[in-house]
Amino acid sequence: MTRSPFKKLFETMSSSFRFTLRFSPLYHLLLVFIILVIFPRNRGPRGGLVLRPSFASLEREWPVEGEKKETVWDEPCDWPPPLYQLHVEGENHSAIYTSLNSSRDFFIRNFSFAYIDTGGALGLFRDGSIFIVGDSDVDVRFGICKACTDSEALTMPQVHSFISFNDFEVWGDRYRSEKPESVTMSVLQRVHKDLCLNEIGPDTWFWTLKSVAQKKANIYNYGEFWFVRVPFKGFHDLEKWYSYATSSGIPWQINWKATLSVLRQIDTNLDNHIDQEEMEKRIKSDGINLSRYYSQISLRERCRAAAQMTFFLKFAAEPFEITDEDSLKSEHALFEFPECNANESI
């Protein structure tokens, strides 16, 4: 059966229109609009264009003067790409991600804050994964304004056993110099300013500190050499170092000794001093991305990392008690390292 002249004309015009539209500026503008506006997307800290949830519609009344409205804290994180790409495989990871997503929904719907802390945050920032070798859990620090909600009906979500909830009212946040206290609206707003929404796994988003704050938290918890993969945790507990070096059976001492063993390996010429060349030889062998390392870790930071590892070695050889009242701070006088001040600032 032959096609009618009108049908042939219609098909020719349709084909011509599709061809014209496909290569027209209007077509490309339409594509850009669909990608950037219709779909809530963000370039995540792991690199690449990724989907992220949007909570912009979840407005809630904050009980403050003037009944000010604020949307949920969903600012995308500004983290740089991870220095390593060392994802630790595990059969329970999917269940853990699902559990974190569920708990995120709980914190959204209550006057609260929550963020991944310590080891999980270090792993995500440094290695690209919240799962790091030797860490037995993922710490989530949270706080709830009980005066702002019906606390009697408030039930914490049931989560995977690998997730540890750390209540701000009990623990505070030592890095942020926050002592344990009841969470008020002013505390919520203060903490929210430091948080962002981060891609932590497949279709999984949770809050962390913003990039600059997270880097400082890494230094506080793991020392200036946080980007060197060693097993020591609790670096800020300087008052315990003497016991680590001289006693036995102390909590976290096994990590102290394991870290000391690694630092002695890094000190290849056995002079009880680690220079930047020795340090960088180690991180290269561990698989660090060199271009990211040179762009993210300043000359001053590299100098301070090597200097602090040297201090660690010398302290282990000749331990002494550290009783300074500022012993919980990474800015301790023992770590001034003036020789590094000539280098660029952070």
N, C-alpha and C positions, 0 to 999 in steps of 0.2 A: 504494500500500500504506500503510495507516494504522499509526502507531507504537503500541506497546503502552503501557498506562497506567504500567507500571513504568519503561519507558524514558523517558517524558515526565517522570516524577517525578525520575529520576536526572539528566536534563539540567537541570531547574529547580534542583535542589539544587546541582549543579556550578556553574551560572552565578551563583547567589547566593553560593557560597563564594568564587569568584574575585573577585566584586565586593567582598565583605567584606574579603578578604585584601588587595586592592589599596589600600584606603583605611584599613587598620588600622595602628596604631603598630608592630606586629610586622613588617609588610611593609617599612616604612621602615627599621627597625633592620637587617633582613636586607640591604637594599640598601647601607646604610652599611658593614656588615661585609664585603660582597663587594668594595666599592670600596677600602676602607682596609686590609684584612687579606689577602684572597686575592691581589689584584694589588699588587705592590710599586711604589707610585707616589710621586711627589714633586713639589712645586711648584718647578719649575726656575727658575733665575735669569732666564730669558727671559720668564717669566710664564706662567701657565696650568698646568693639571694634566697632567703628562707621565709616560710610563713611564720607569723607570730600571732597570738590571740589578741583581740582588741576588746578592752573592757570600757571603752569610752562611754557606752550607754549606761553603765552601772553607776549612776550618780547616787549619792546618799547625803543625808543631812548631817553635817558635823555640828555637835552641840557647842558652838562657840558664838560669841557676840555677833549679832547681825545675821544669824542663820546662814552663814556662808556655805555655799555648795562647792564641793571638790570632787573630781573624778578619781577613780582608783589609780594608785601609783603604778603605772604601766610604761613609764619612760624606757625605751630600749637602751640596753647597755652600750657603752662606748669602748668596750674592751678591745685591745689589739689581738691579733691572731696568737695562738699559743706558741711558746718557744719550742716545745716538743710536740710530737704527734704520737703519744704513747697510750693508746686506749687499752685498758685492762679488760679482757673478756670475762664474762661471767653469765651463768645461766639465769640468775635472778635479776639481772639488770632491768628487764622489761617490767617486772613486777614492782621494782623500786621506782622506776619512772612513773608508772601508773599511780603509785601511792603518793608521790610528790605532787602530781597533777591534782589528785583528789584533795590533798591538804591545802593546796593553793586556793582552791575554790572556797574552802572553809575560811581562810584568812581574808579573802576578798569580801566576804559577806559579814564580817565582824570588824569592829573597830580595833585594829591590830596591826602588827607588822611581823614579818618573818623573812629570814634570809639565810642562805647556806653559808656556813662559817668554817674557819680553820682548815682542816685537811681537805675537805671536799672543794672549798673555794680555792685553795692553793692548787689542787690538781686541775681544776677547770681552767684557772688562769695560766698555769705553767705548762700543763701536759695536754689540755684539751678534753679532760674527762674528770668527773667528780670521783671516779674510782682510781685510787692510787695504791700501789703495792705497800702492804704493811698497815694500812688504815682499816680499822675494824668497823667503821660506821661513817655515816654522813651526818654531820652536826647541823641542825637547823635552830638558830637562835630566834626566839619569838617573844612577843609581848602583846598583851591584850588589855585594853582599857575597860576594866570590869565595871567602872562607874558609868560607862557610856552604853552598856548593853545589859541584857538580863543574864547576869553571871550565873545564877542558879540553874538556868536552863542551858548553859553553855557546856557542851561536851566536846573535848578535844577529839579530833578524828583518829580513828584507828589506822596505824601506818605499818609498813613493813618493818620487821625487827632490825633492819640495817640502818634505819633512820632514827636519830636521837634528837628529841626536842629538848632544848635548853631554855628554861624560862628566865626572861630578863629580870623578873622580880626576885629570883633566887641567885642568879649568877651575874647580872649586870652585863657589861661588855668592857673588859679591861683595856682592850686596844683603844676604844673610843673614850677611855677614862670615864665610863659610865658605871657608877656604883649601883648595886641592887636597890631597886626602889619600885614603888607602885607605878604602874603605867598610867599616866594622865594624857589628856589630849595634847598638851604641849610636848610631852615625850614622843608621842606618836608622830607629830608633825616634824619634830627634830630628826627622828630616825628616818622618816620617809624621804627627807631631802638627800640622804646619802645612798638611797637604794635605786636600783634599776631592774628591769625585767630581762633575764638572761636565758639564752638557749643552752640548756644543759644536757639534752639528749634528743633522740628522735621524737618529734611532736611533743616535747616536754620543755616547759618554761617555768622558771622560778626566780625569786629575787636574790640578788647579791649586792655587795657594795659596788659603787661606781669605780671606774678604773683606777683613778689616783688613790682613792681611799683603800681599795683592795691591795694595791702595791704596798702601801704603808702597813697594812695589816699583815701582809706576808713577812715584811721585815720584822715587825713586832713579834710574831709567833715563831718565825723560823730563821731569823737572823738576816744579816746583809747578804748572805750567800744562799738565799731562798731558791735561786734559780739553778743551783747545783743540787742534783738529786741525791740527798742523804737522808737517813731515817730518823734524825733527831727531831723531837717535838718538845715544846715548852721552853723555847729559848729564852723567853722573858723571865723565867723563874731563876734569876741569877743567884738568889740566896741559897738555892739547892745545889749549885755547881760543886761546892766543896764536898758535900756528901756524895755526889755522883763520882767524884774523882778519888775519894778516900774510903768510902764505906761499901757495903754490899746489901742487896735486897731492897734497894730504894726503888719506888715506882718510877718508871721511865728510864731507869739507869741502863737497861739493856739497849735502849736507843742511843743513849750517850756513848756507850762503849762501841756500838756499831758505827756511829758517826766518826768517832775518834779513829777507828780502823780505816775508814774510807779516807779521812784527811791524811793519814800517814801514807796511804797509797798515792795520794795526789802529790805529796812531798817527795818527789822522785829522787832528789839528790840527798835526802835525809839530813838536811841542815836545820830542821825544826822551823822552817820558814817557807810559806807558800807564796809564790809570786804569781802575777797574772798569767804568765806563759804556762805555768804548771796547771793553774786552774782551768784555763781554756783548753788545754790538751785533754783534760778530763771530760769537760762538757761536750767537746767534739766527739769523743769516743762514745758518749752516751746518746748521740744523735740529735743534738740541738740544731735548730735551723739557724745557721750563722747570720744570714741577712737580717732575720728578725732579732737575733741577739744584739747585733751591732746597732740596730735602729732603736731598740727598746731599752737596752741597758747602757747607761751613760758611762763615760770614762771614770767619773767620780764613783759611780756605783760599783764598777768593776774593781777599782782600787780598794774601796771599803770592804768588799766581799773577800778579797785576798787577805787584807789586813785582819779581818775578824777571824778567818780560818787560822791564820798564824797565831792570833791571841788564844784561840781554842787549844792549839797544840802546846803552846808554852804554859798555859794554865794547867793542862793535864800533867805536864812534867813537873811543875812547881805550884801546886794548888794553894789557895789562900781563901779565907772566908770573905765573902762579900756581904756587908751588912748595911750598905748605904740605903737611905730611905727611898731612893729612886731606883732601887734594884729591879723593879718591875718594868722599867721603861727602856726601850731600845736606844734612847738618847743618853744613856748612862755615860758618865765622864770617862769610863774605861774605853769607850768606843768613839772617842772624838776623832782619832786618826787624822791629825792635822796635815800629814803628808799627802792626803788626798784632796785637800782644799784647793790646790792649784788647778785641779781639773774642772771640767764643766760642772755646773749644778744639775740637780735632777730635773 
